[in-house]
Amino acid sequence: MVIMKVLIAQPIPTAGIDLLKRHYDVLESDHVLGREELITAIGDKDALVCAMHKIDAEVINAGKNLKIISKLAVGYDDIDIKFAGERGIMVTNAPGVLTQTVSELVFAHILALARRLPEADHYVRAGNFKQWSFDLMVGGEIKGKTLGIIGFGAIGQRLVPMAKGFGLKVVYSNQQGEIPEFENDADVKYATKDELLKVADFVVLLVSLTVETKHLITARELALMKTTAFLINLARGPVVNEADLVRALQDKTIAGAGLDVFEFEPNVSAELLAMPNTILTPHIGSATVEARAELSLKAARNVVDTLEGRGCENIVNREYLRTE
């Protein structure tokens, strides 16, 4: 009996590893494999489990026996899903796992921006807190404000009850149009992107990165926002034209920004780093113990379901798959 081989291209939580080891010969890396390491290691593997690697035609061609690429994430814009499909290789993702975790990080950014928490923390650590004063680090309440959500999928919809709990109204823009579930909700309104940008106090980006959404936010869109508004990006870095955002922040076109992703990640512009009205986090949308463990398990289940021929519901390149 031939035992199939699985390559795990970076350290992941043990839950998924243990599941895979019960079925297959597993090579798990103790570090994030570099490109050449990945190309070498993938040669005889039946499955690849990966997170942030760029999986292009060269990498895919190196996997002579490859049957599945299992992504430990919801997004898969760094994988050439069309080419993989043409090779008969399934690409899977892990939807639904990050809904709560990313939603919580959105509100962490909102609250930290509204109450100037990074500035206040730095102020104390720098030894500047000598005396309380009435105008010291004054921020704003979020109650009664408007949360604008661009990209109203599972995460965007999860934000609705959170927003209501804080007394926020919600306006959303969605490629699919108005969501029937919210048609009769007085506190949740559908709007075009431009309409949303004009009324929201906090604009949250939650769209997938596609040709259409690259540079969805440029100088034009930023100019539509309130001067008191904040932009929060937990989607993908290239959704925002970073140079335009820097200028908008410098010119006080908007009040501030919370970014978990960057256009040229992991590089971050020096201007953003120097701005006190920005919160910059290192792509930690999924960084909770609970979410990472579930990501690991779901990615492993996708591999098992595919290699055992049971079918997998999380295939993202079905339309490109070559059938024989």
SERO-4910 file (N, C-alpha, C, O; in steps of 0.05 Angstrom, whole numbers):
BEGIN
 pado doro    nc1    nc2    nc3   cac1   cac2   cac3    cc1    cc2    cc3    oc1    oc2    oc3
  Met    A     17    -24      0      0      0      0     17     25      0     35     28     17
  Val    A     12     43    -19     28     68    -21     16     89     -2     -8     94     -4
  Ile    A     32    100     15     23    121     34     28    148     21     51    154     13
  Met    A      8    164     19     10    191      7     27    209     25     29    205     50
  Lys    A     38    229     12     57    247     26     45    276     27     35    286      8
  Val    A     48    288     50     38    316     55     61    334     64     77    326     81
  Leu    A     64    357     52     83    377     60     69    400     74     50    412     64
  Ile    A     78    405     99     68    428    114     90    449    113    111    445    124
  Ala    A     85    471     99    106    489     91    115    509    112    133    526    107
  Gln    A    103    508    136    111    525    158    100    513    184     81    497    182
  Pro    A    110    521    207     98    511    232     68    518    234     61    541    228
  Ile    A     52    499    242     23    504    246     15    491    272     30    474    282
  Pro    A     -8    498    283    -17    485    308    -19    454    305    -25    444    283
  Thr    A    -14    440    326    -11    411    325    -37    396    318    -36    373    309
  Ala    A    -60    409    322    -85    395    317    -87    384    288    -94    361    284
  Gly    A    -80    401    269    -80    392    241    -58    372    235    -62    354    219
  Ile    A    -35    377    246    -13    358    242    -20    330    252    -15    310    238
  Asp    A    -31    329    275    -38    302    287    -58    288    269    -56    263    265
  Leu    A    -77    302    258    -97    290    241    -84    279    216    -90    257    207
  Leu    A    -67    295    204    -54    286    179    -36    262    184    -34    244    167
  Lys    A    -22    262    206     -4    240    212    -18    214    216     -6    192    214
  Arg    A    -43    215    223    -58    190    226    -64    177    198    -71    153    197
  His    A    -60    192    177    -67    182    151    -43    180    132    -42    163    114
  Tyr    A    -24    199    135     -4    202    114     24    205    125     29    207    149
  Asp    A     43    204    106     71    210    112     74    241    111     72    252     90
  Val    A     79    253    134     78    282    136    106    294    140    121    285    158
  Leu    A    114    312    123    138    328    127    130    355    136    119    371    121
  Glu    A    136    361    161    129    387    173    154    404    177    173    395    189
  Ser    A    154    428    166    177    445    168    177    460    195    156    466    206
  Asp    A    200    464    206    203    478    232    206    508    228    211    523    247
  His    A    204    517    202    206    545    196    189    550    170    181    531    157
  Val    A    185    575    164    171    581    139    190    576    116    211    589    113
  Leu    A    183    557     99    201    549     77    204    573     58    185    586     50
  Gly    A    229    577     50    235    597     29    226    585      2    219    562      0
  Arg    A    226    602    -18    215    593    -44    230    569    -55    218    550    -64
  Glu    A    257    570    -55    272    548    -66    269    523    -49    268    501    -60
  Glu    A    268    526    -23    263    503     -5    236    490    -12    234    466    -13
  Leu    A    216    507    -16    189    497    -23    189    482    -49    178    460    -51
  Ile    A    202    493    -69    203    480    -95    217    453    -94    209    434   -107
  Thr    A    238    452    -77    252    426    -74    236    406    -59    234    383    -66
  Ala    A    223    415    -37    209    396    -19    183    386    -31    174    364    -23
  Ile    A    171    401    -49    144    394    -59    144    372    -80    123    361    -87
  Gly    A    167    365    -90    170    348   -114    153    322   -113    140    316   -133
  Asp    A    154    307    -91    140    281    -90    115    281    -72    105    260    -65
  Lys    A    106    305    -65     84    307    -46     57    306    -60     53    317    -82
  Asp    A     38    294    -47     10    293    -57     -6    317    -48    -26    324    -61
  Ala    A      2    330    -26    -13    352    -15      6    373     -4     27    366      7
  Leu    A     -2    398     -7     13    420      5     -5    435     24    -27    443     16
  Val    A      3    440     48    -11    456     67      6    481     72     29    480     79
  Cys    A     -5    505     66     10    529     67     -7    553     77    -31    551     79
  Ala    A      7    574     84     -7    598     94     -2    622     76    -20    630     62
  Met    A     22    634     77     26    659     63     45    657     40     55    677     29
  His    A     51    632     31     69    629      8     56    638    -18     32    635    -21
  Lys    A     72    648    -36     63    653    -63     65    627    -79     87    617    -84
  Ile    A     42    617    -87     41    591   -101     34    597   -130     11    599   -138
  Asp    A     55    600   -147     51    607   -175     57    582   -192     60    560   -182
  Ala    A     57    586   -218     60    564   -237     86    548   -232     86    524   -234
  Glu    A    108    562   -226    133    549   -221    132    530   -197    141    507   -199
  Val    A    120    539   -176    117    522   -152     98    499   -158    104    476   -151
  Ile    A     76    505   -171     57    484   -177     69    462   -195     64    438   -191
  Asn    A     84    471   -215     96    452   -233    117    434   -219    122    411   -228
  Ala    A    129    445   -198    148    429   -183    135    406   -168    148    386   -161
  Gly    A    109    408   -162     95    387   -148     84    366   -168     61    368   -175
  Lys    A    101    348   -175     94    329   -197     70    311   -189     55    303   -206
  Asn    A     67    305   -163     45    288   -154     23    303   -141      4    291   -130
  Leu    A     24    330   -141      6    346   -125    -23    343   -133    -30    344   -157
  Lys    A    -39    339   -113    -68    336   -117    -85    358   -104   -107    364   -112
  Ile    A    -73    370    -83    -88    391    -68    -68    410    -56    -47    403    -46
  Ile    A    -76    436    -57    -62    457    -42    -82    467    -22   -103    479    -29
  Ser    A    -77    463      3    -95    470     25    -85    495     39    -64    495     52
  Lys    A   -100    517     36    -92    543     47   -103    546     75   -127    542     80
  Leu    A    -86    554     94    -94    559    122   -104    588    124    -92    604    139
  Ala    A   -124    595    109   -135    622    109   -161    622     94   -168    603     81
  Val    A   -174    645     95   -197    649     78   -189    659     50   -198    649     30
  Gly    A   -171    679     50   -162    690     24   -142    671     10   -127    657     23
  Tyr    A   -142    672    -16   -125    655    -32   -114    669    -57   -107    657    -77
  Asp    A   -112    696    -55   -103    712    -78    -73    707    -84    -64    715   -105
  Asp    A    -58    694    -66    -30    689    -71    -26    661    -84     -3    652    -86
  Ile    A    -47    648    -92    -45    622   -106    -57    625   -134    -78    637   -138
  Asp    A    -43    615   -154    -53    615   -181    -73    592   -184    -67    570   -193
  Ile    A    -98    598   -177   -119    577   -176   -126    567   -203   -134    544   -206
  Lys    A   -124    584   -223   -130    576   -251   -110    555   -261   -117    534   -271
  Phe    A    -85    562   -257    -64    543   -267    -65    517   -252    -62    495   -263
  Ala    A    -70    519   -225    -73    494   -209    -96    477   -220    -93    453   -223
  Gly    A   -118    490   -226   -141    475   -236   -135    462   -263   -143    439   -267
  Glu    A   -120    476   -280   -113    464   -306    -95    440   -303    -94    423   -320
  Arg    A    -80    439   -281    -63    416   -274    -79    394   -260    -68    373   -253
  Gly    A   -105    399   -255   -121    380   -240   -117    380   -211   -124    361   -197
  Ile    A   -106    402   -200   -100    405   -172   -121    422   -158   -127    444   -167
  Met    A   -133    412   -137   -153    427   -122   -140    447   -104   -119    441    -92
  Val    A   -152    470   -102   -143    490    -82   -166    495    -63   -189    500    -71
  Thr    A   -160    493    -37   -180    496    -16   -173    518      3   -149    524      7
  Asn    A   -193    529     16   -188    549     37   -203    541     62   -214    519     64
  Ala    A   -204    559     81   -217    553    107   -237    574    115   -232    590    134
  Pro    A   -259    576    101   -279    597    107   -293    592    133   -296    570    143
  Gly    A   -302    614    145   -318    613    169   -302    612    195   -313    617    217
  Val    A   -277    605    193   -261    602    218   -255    628    230   -253    630    255
  Leu    A   -251    649    214   -240    674    224   -261    695    230   -255    718    238
  Thr    A   -286    688    227   -308    709    229   -307    723    256   -306    748    256
  Gln    A   -306    709    278   -306    722    304   -280    736    310   -279    758    320
  Thr    A   -258    722    303   -232    733    310   -226    759    295   -217    778    308
  Val    A   -232    760    269   -227    785    254   -246    807    263   -238    830    265
  Ser    A   -271    799    269   -290    819    278   -281    832    304   -283    857    307
  Glu    A   -270    817    322   -260    828    347   -236    847    342   -234    868    355
  Leu    A   -219    840    323   -197    858    317   -206    884    304   -195    905    310
  Val    A   -227    882    288   -239    907    277   -246    926    300   -239    950    299
  Phe    A   -259    916    320   -268    933    342   -244    941    360   -245    963    372
  Ala    A   -224    925    361   -200    933    375   -188    958    362   -180    976    376
  His    A   -187    958    336   -177    981    321   -195   1005    325   -186   1027    329
  Ile    A   -221   1001    323   -240   1023    326   -237   1036    353   -235   1061    354
  Leu    A   -237   1021    374   -236   1032    401   -209   1045    406   -207   1066    418
  Ala    A   -187   1032    396   -161   1044    400   -157   1070    386   -145   1089    396
  Leu    A   -168   1072    361   -167   1097    346   -184   1119    360   -175   1142    363
  Ala    A   -208   1111    367   -227   1131    378   -216   1143    405   -219   1167    410
  Arg    A   -203   1126    421   -194   1135    447   -164   1140    448   -152   1144    469
  Arg    A   -151   1139    424   -122   1147    421   -104   1130    439    -86   1140    451
  Leu    A   -110   1104    441    -95   1087    459    -66   1084    453    -50   1086    472
  Pro    A    -57   1081    428    -28   1079    423    -14   1105    432      8   1104    443
  Glu    A    -26   1128    425    -14   1153    433    -12   1156    464      9   1164    474
  Ala    A    -33   1148    477    -34   1150    507    -13   1131    519      0   1138    538
  Asp    A    -11   1107    508      8   1088    518     37   1098    515     53   1097    533
  His    A     42   1109    491     69   1120    486     75   1143    504     97   1147    514
  Tyr    A     55   1160    509     58   1183    526     67   1176    554     84   1188    566
  Val    A     54   1155    565     61   1146    592     89   1133    592    105   1140    610
  Arg    A     94   1116    573    120   1102    572    144   1121    568    166   1116    577
  Ala    A    138   1144    554    159   1163    550    164   1181    574    181   1199    573
  Gly    A    149   1177    595    153   1193    620    140   1220    619    147   1237    635
  Asn    A    121   1223    601    108   1250    598     85   1254    617     75   1277    619
  Phe    A     75   1233    630     51   1236    647     60   1247    674     67   1232    692
  Lys    A     58   1273    677     66   1287    701     42   1296    718     44   1298    742
  Gln    A     20   1302    704     -3   1312    718    -28   1308    700    -27   1312    676
  Trp    A    -50   1301    713    -75   1299    698    -84   1326    690    -81   1345    705
  Ser    A    -95   1328    665   -107   1354    657   -132   1348    641   -136   1326    631
  Phe    A   -149   1368    639   -176   1364    627   -175   1358    597   -193   1346    587
  Asp    A   -154   1367    584   -152   1363    555   -131   1342    548   -122   1341    525
  Leu    A   -123   1325    567   -103   1305    561   -114   1281    546   -132   1268    555
  Met    A   -103   1277    522   -110   1254    505   -140   1250    502   -151   1228    505
  Val    A   -154   1272    495   -182   1271    492   -189   1257    465   -180   1266    444
  Gly    A   -205   1237    466   -214   1223    442   -244   1227    438   -255   1249    444
  Gly    A   -257   1207    427   -286   1210    423   -300   1184    429   -289   1162    426
  Glu    A   -325   1186    437   -342   1162    441   -350   1151    413   -352   1165    394
  Ile    A   -355   1125    413   -365   1113    388   -395   1110    387   -407   1106    366
  Lys    A   -408   1112    410   -437   1111    411   -449   1133    395   -441   1156    396
  Gly    A   -469   1126    378   -483   1145    362   -469   1151    335   -480   1165    319
  Lys    A   -446   1139    331   -431   1143    306   -440   1121    285   -457   1104    292
  Thr    A   -429   1123    261   -437   1105    240   -413   1089    231   -391   1099    225
  Leu    A   -417   1062    231   -397   1044    221   -403   1037    192   -424   1027    186
  Gly    A   -384   1042    175   -387   1036    146   -371   1011    140   -347   1010    145
  Ile    A   -384    991    128   -371    965    122   -371    961     92   -392    958     80
  Ile    A   -348    960     80   -345    954     52   -337    925     48   -314    918     54
  Gly    A   -355    909     39   -351    880     38   -367    867     60   -357    864     83
  Phe    A   -392    859     54   -411    851     75   -415    821     75   -438    812     72
  Gly    A   -393    806     77   -395    778     79   -399    769    108   -411    783    124
  Ala    A   -389    745    114   -393    734    141   -381    753    163   -394    757    184
  Ile    A   -357    763    158   -345    780    179   -360    806    181   -366    816    203
  Gly    A   -366    818    158   -382    843    159   -408    840    173   -416    858    189
  Gln    A   -422    818    168   -448    814    181   -445    808    211   -462    815    227
  Arg    A   -422    796    218   -417    790    247   -413    816    262   -418    818    286
  Leu    A   -404    837    248   -399    863    261   -425    876    269   -425    894    287
  Val    A   -447    869    257   -473    883    262   -481    881    291   -486    902    304
  Pro    A   -483    857    304   -491    857    332   -470    870    350   -477    882    371
  Met    A   -445    869    343   -424    882    359   -429    912    357   -428    926    378
  Ala    A   -434    922    333   -438    951    330   -463    960    346   -462    981    359
  Lys    A   -484    945    344   -508    952    360   -502    953    389   -513    970    404
  Gly    A   -486    934    399   -479    934    427   -464    959    436   -466    967    459
  Phe    A   -450    971    417   -436    996    424   -452   1021    416   -443   1043    420
  Gly    A   -476   1017    406   -493   1039    399   -486   1052    372   -493   1075    368
  Leu    A   -474   1037    355   -467   1046    328   -489   1040    308   -502   1019    310
  Lys    A   -493   1057    289   -509   1051    266   -491   1038    245   -467   1043    245
  Val    A   -502   1023    227   -486   1009    207   -496   1016    179   -520   1015    174
  Val    A   -478   1022    161   -484   1025    133   -464   1007    118   -440   1007    125
  Tyr    A   -473    992     99   -455    973     85   -457    976     55   -478    984     44
  Ser    A   -435    969     42   -434    968     13   -425    941      5   -406    930     17
  Asn    A   -438    929    -15   -433    901    -21   -435    896    -51   -453    907    -64
  Gln    A   -417    881    -62   -417    875    -90   -443    861    -99   -453    865   -121
  Gln    A   -454    845    -80   -479    831    -86   -504    847    -82   -526    838    -87
  Gly    A   -501    872    -73   -524    889    -68   -535    885    -40   -522    875    -23
  Glu    A   -560    894    -37   -573    893    -10   -578    864     -1   -586    847    -17
  Ile    A   -572    859     25   -576    833     37   -605    832     48   -611    848     65
  Pro    A   -621    813     39   -649    812     47   -653    810     78   -672    822     89
  Glu    A   -635    797     91   -637    793    120   -638    819    135   -649    821    157
  Phe    A   -627    841    123   -625    866    137   -643    888    126   -641    911    134
  Glu    A   -661    880    108   -678    900     94   -696    915    114   -701    939    110
  Asn    A   -704    902    135   -723    915    154   -710    923    180   -723    929    199
  Asp    A   -683    924    180   -668    932    204   -663    962    202   -649    972    185
  Ala    A   -675    977    220   -673   1006    220   -645   1016    225   -639   1038    217
  Asp    A   -628   1000    237   -601   1009    244   -580    999    224   -557   1004    227
  Val    A   -589    985    203   -571    974    183   -581    982    155   -603    975    147
  Lys    A   -565    998    141   -573   1008    115   -553   1001     93   -529   1001     97
  Tyr    A   -564    995     70   -547    990     46   -542   1017     32   -559   1034     32
  Ala    A   -518   1020     21   -511   1044      6   -490   1038    -15   -477   1017    -14
  Thr    A   -487   1055    -34   -465   1053    -53   -439   1059    -37   -440   1070    -15
  Lys    A   -417   1052    -50   -391   1057    -37   -388   1087    -31   -380   1095     -9
  Asp    A   -394   1104    -51   -390   1133    -47   -409   1144    -25   -400   1160     -9
  Glu    A   -433   1135    -25   -452   1143     -4   -442   1136     23   -443   1151     42
  Leu    A   -432   1111     25   -421   1102     51   -398   1119     60   -397   1127     84
  Leu    A   -379   1124     42   -355   1140     50   -363   1167     60   -348   1178     77
  Lys    A   -384   1179     50   -392   1206     59   -404   1207     86   -402   1227    100
  Val    A   -416   1185     96   -431   1186    121   -417   1171    144   -423   1176    167
  Ala    A   -399   1153    138   -388   1135    159   -366   1150    175   -351   1166    165
  Asp    A   -366   1144    201   -345   1154    219   -322   1134    221   -299   1142    226
  Phe    A   -328   1109    216   -308   1088    215   -313   1072    190   -334   1059    187
  Val    A   -294   1071    171   -297   1056    146   -279   1031    148   -255   1033    151
  Val    A   -292   1008    148   -278    983    150   -278    968    124   -299    964    111
  Leu    A   -254    960    115   -252    945     89   -249    916     95   -231    907    110
  Leu    A   -267    900     82   -267    871     87   -271    856     60   -282    834     60
  Val    A   -263    868     38   -266    856     12   -243    837      6   -221    839     17
  Ser    A   -248    818    -12   -226    801    -22   -210    817    -42   -220    837    -53
  Leu    A   -185    810    -46   -168    823    -65   -172    811    -93   -166    787    -97
  Thr    A   -182    827   -111   -186    818   -139   -176    841   -157   -168    862   -147
  Val    A   -178    836   -183   -171    858   -202   -188    882   -197   -179    905   -199
  Glu    A   -214    877   -191   -233    899   -187   -228    914   -160   -234    938   -159
  Thr    A   -218    900   -140   -216    914   -114   -188    924   -108   -184    938    -88
  Lys    A   -168    919   -126   -142    931   -122   -145    961   -124   -157    971   -144
  His    A   -134    976   -105   -137   1005   -103   -166   1014   -104   -173   1033   -118
  Leu    A   -182    999    -90   -210   1007    -86   -212   1034    -72   -230   1049    -77
  Ile    A   -192   1039    -54   -190   1064    -40   -166   1079    -49   -143   1071    -45
  Thr    A   -171   1102    -62   -150   1120    -72   -156   1148    -61   -173   1152    -44
  Ala    A   -141   1167    -72   -145   1195    -63   -174   1204    -67   -185   1219    -51
  Arg    A   -186   1195    -89   -214   1202    -95   -232   1194    -72   -248   1210    -62
  Glu    A   -230   1168    -64   -248   1158    -43   -242   1171    -16   -261   1177     -1
  Leu    A   -217   1175    -10   -209   1187     16   -220   1215     18   -227   1225     40
  Ala    A   -221   1229     -5   -231   1257     -5   -261   1257      1   -272   1278     10
  Leu    A   -275   1235     -3   -304   1234      2   -309   1231     32   -331   1237     42
  Met    A   -290   1221     47   -294   1215     75   -295   1240     92   -284   1261     84
  Lys    A   -307   1238    115   -307   1260    135   -278   1265    144   -262   1247    146
  Thr    A   -273   1290    151   -246   1296    161   -242   1284    189   -220   1281    199
  Thr    A   -264   1276    202   -263   1264    229   -264   1233    227   -264   1220    248
  Ala    A   -264   1222    203   -268   1193    200   -242   1178    201   -220   1189    196
  Phe    A   -244   1152    206   -221   1134    207   -225   1112    186   -247   1101    183
  Leu    A   -203   1104    174   -203   1082    155   -190   1058    168   -168   1060    179
  Ile    A   -203   1034    166   -192   1010    178   -191    988    157   -212    981    146
  Asn    A   -167    978    152   -164    957    131   -155    931    143   -133    928    153
  Leu    A   -174    911    143   -168    884    151   -173    865    127   -177    841    131
  Ala    A   -172    876    103   -176    860     79   -149    851     68   -137    832     79
  Arg    A   -139    864     48   -112    860     37   -100    887     32   -114    906     25
  Gly    A    -74    889     35    -60    914     32    -65    929      6    -71    953      7
  Pro    A    -63    916    -17    -67    930    -42    -95    941    -47    -99    954    -68
  Val    A   -114    935    -30   -141    947    -33   -139    977    -29   -155    992    -40
  Val    A   -119    986    -15   -115   1015    -10    -89   1024    -24    -68   1011    -22
  Asn    A    -91   1046    -38    -67   1059    -49    -53   1072    -26    -61   1093    -16
  Glu    A    -31   1060    -17    -18   1068      8     -7   1097      6     -7   1112     25
  Ala    A      4   1104    -17     15   1131    -21     -7   1152    -18     -3   1173     -6
  Asp    A    -31   1146    -29    -53   1164    -27    -62   1166      2    -70   1188     12
  Leu    A    -62   1144     16    -70   1144     45    -51   1161     61    -59   1177     78
  Val    A    -25   1158     56     -5   1174     70    -10   1204     66    -10   1219     85
  Arg    A    -15   1212     42    -21   1240     36    -46   1250     50    -48   1272     60
  Ala    A    -67   1232     50    -92   1240     63    -88   1244     93   -100   1261    105
  Leu    A    -72   1227    105    -66   1230    134    -49   1255    139    -54   1269    158
  Gln    A    -29   1259    122    -13   1283    126    -28   1309    122    -24   1328    137
  Asp    A    -47   1308    103    -63   1333     98    -88   1335    116   -103   1354    114
  Lys    A    -91   1315    133   -114   1314    151   -141   1313    136   -161   1323    145
  Thr    A   -140   1299    113   -164   1294     98   -182   1275    114   -207   1278    113
  Ile    A   -169   1256    128   -183   1239    147   -168   1240    173   -146   1250    175
  Ala    A   -181   1230    194   -170   1233    221   -149   1212    228   -131   1218    244
  Gly    A   -151   1188    216   -131   1168    223   -137   1142    209   -157   1140    194
  Ala    A   -120   1122    214   -124   1096    201   -114   1073    219    -94   1077    234
  Gly    A   -127   1051    216   -119   1026    229   -114   1005    208   -132    998    193
  Leu    A    -89    996    206    -81    978    185    -70    952    196    -51    952    212
  Asp    A    -82    930    188    -70    904    195    -56    891    171    -43    871    173
  Val    A    -59    904    148    -47    895    123    -35    919    108    -44    942    113
  Phe    A    -16    915     90     -2    936     78      2    930     48      4    907     40
  Glu    A      4    951     32      5    947      3     30    932     -5     29    915    -23
  Phe    A     52    937      8     77    923      0     88    906     24    112    905     29
  Glu    A     69    894     37     75    877     60     97    857     54     97    844     33
  Pro    A    116    854     73    117    864    100    129    892    103    132    902    125
  Asn    A    135    905     81    146    932     82    124    952     89    102    951     77
  Val    A    130    970    107    111    991    115    125   1018    110    148   1021    118
  Ser    A    111   1037     99    123   1062     92    132   1077    118    119   1075    139
  Ala    A    154   1091    116    165   1105    138    146   1127    148    144   1132    172
  Glu    A    130   1138    130    111   1159    137     90   1148    156     83   1160    176
  Leu    A     79   1124    149     59   1112    166     70   1106    194     57   1110    214
  Leu    A     95   1096    194    107   1088    220    110   1112    238    110   1110    263
  Ala    A    113   1136    226    118   1160    242     92   1174    251     93   1193    267
  Met    A     69   1164    242     44   1179    247     31   1169    273     26   1146    276
  Pro    A     26   1188    291     13   1180    317    -16   1172    314    -28   1160    331
  Asn    A    -29   1180    292    -57   1175    288    -62   1150    271    -83   1147    258
  Thr    A    -43   1131    272    -46   1106    258    -41   1083    278    -25   1085    297
  Ile    A    -56   1061    274    -51   1036    288    -42   1016    267    -56   1011    248
  Leu    A    -18   1005    271     -7    987    252     -1    960    265     15    958    283
  Thr    A    -15    939    255    -12    913    267     -2    894    245     -9    898    221
  Pro    A     14    873    251     28    857    231     11    833    221     19    810    225
  His    A    -11    839    207    -28    819    195    -36    797    215    -30    774    211
  Ile    A    -49    806    236    -55    788    258    -85    782    260    -96    775    281
  Gly    A    -99    785    237   -128    781    237   -136    754    248   -157    751    261
  Ser    A   -120    733    242   -126    706    251   -111    698    276   -112    675    284
  Ala    A    -97    717    289    -78    710    310    -91    707    337    -86    722    356
  Thr    A   -109    687    340   -118    678    366   -113    648    368   -112    634    347
  Val    A   -109    638    392   -104    610    396   -127    594    384   -123    573    370
  Glu    A   -152    603    389   -175    588    379   -177    587    349   -181    565    337
  Ala    A   -173    610    336   -176    611    307   -153    596    293   -158    581    274
  Arg    A   -129    599    303   -106    585    290   -109    554    292   -103    540    274
  Ala    A   -119    545    315   -123    516    319   -144    506    299   -141    485    287
  Glu    A   -166    521    296   -187    513    278   -179    515    249   -186    498    233
  Leu    A   -162    535    242   -151    537    215   -135    512    209   -137    500    187
  Ser    A   -118    504    228   -102    480    224   -119    455    219   -113    440    201
  Leu    A   -139    452    235   -157    429    233   -172    429    206   -174    409    193
  Lys    A   -182    452    199   -198    454    174   -180    449    150   -189    435    131
  Ala    A   -157    460    150   -138    455    127   -131    425    125   -129    414    103
  Ala    A   -127    412    148   -121    384    148   -145    367    139   -142    348    124
  Arg    A   -169    375    148   -193    360    139   -197    363    109   -206    344     95
  Asn    A   -191    387     98   -193    390     69   -175    371     54   -182    360     34
  Val    A   -151    367     65   -132    348     53   -143    320     54   -143    305     34
  Val    A   -152    311     78   -162    284     81   -186    279     64   -187    258     50
  Asp    A   -205    298     64   -229    294     47   -222    291     18   -234    275      3
  Thr    A   -202    307      9   -195    306    -20   -180    281    -27   -186    267    -46
  Leu    A   -160    274    -11   -143    251    -17   -158    225    -14   -152    205    -27
  Glu    A   -178    225      4   -194    200      8   -218    199    -11   -233    180    -10
  Gly    A   -220    219    -28   -241    219    -48   -269    223    -38   -289    216    -51
  Arg    A   -271    236    -15   -298    241     -3   -310    267    -14   -334    272     -9
  Gly    A   -295    282    -28   -305    308    -36   -301    329    -15   -302    323      9
  Cys    A   -295    354    -23   -289    375     -4   -306    399    -12   -307    408    -35
  Glu    A   -319    411      8   -337    433      3   -323    460      0   -335    480     -7
  Asn    A   -297    460      7   -282    485      7   -263    489    -17   -244    504    -15
  Ile    A   -269    477    -39   -253    480    -63   -259    507    -76   -282    514    -80
  Val    A   -238    523    -81   -242    550    -91   -236    552   -121   -241    574   -133
  Asn    A   -226    531   -134   -220    533   -162   -235    512   -178   -226    502   -198
  Arg    A   -259    506   -169   -275    485   -181   -280    491   -211   -280    473   -228
  Glu    A   -284    517   -218   -290    524   -245   -267    519   -264   -271    517   -288
  Tyr    A   -243    517   -253   -219    513   -270   -209    484   -271   -191    477   -286
  Leu    A   -220    468   -254   -210    440   -251   -213    424   -276   -234    423   -288
  Arg    A   -191    413   -284   -191    395   -307   -203    368   -299   -195    357   -279
  Thr    A   -222    359   -313   -234    333   -308   -227    313   -330   -227    321   -354
  Glu    A   -220    289   -323   -212    269   -343   -233    247   -345   -230    229   -360
***
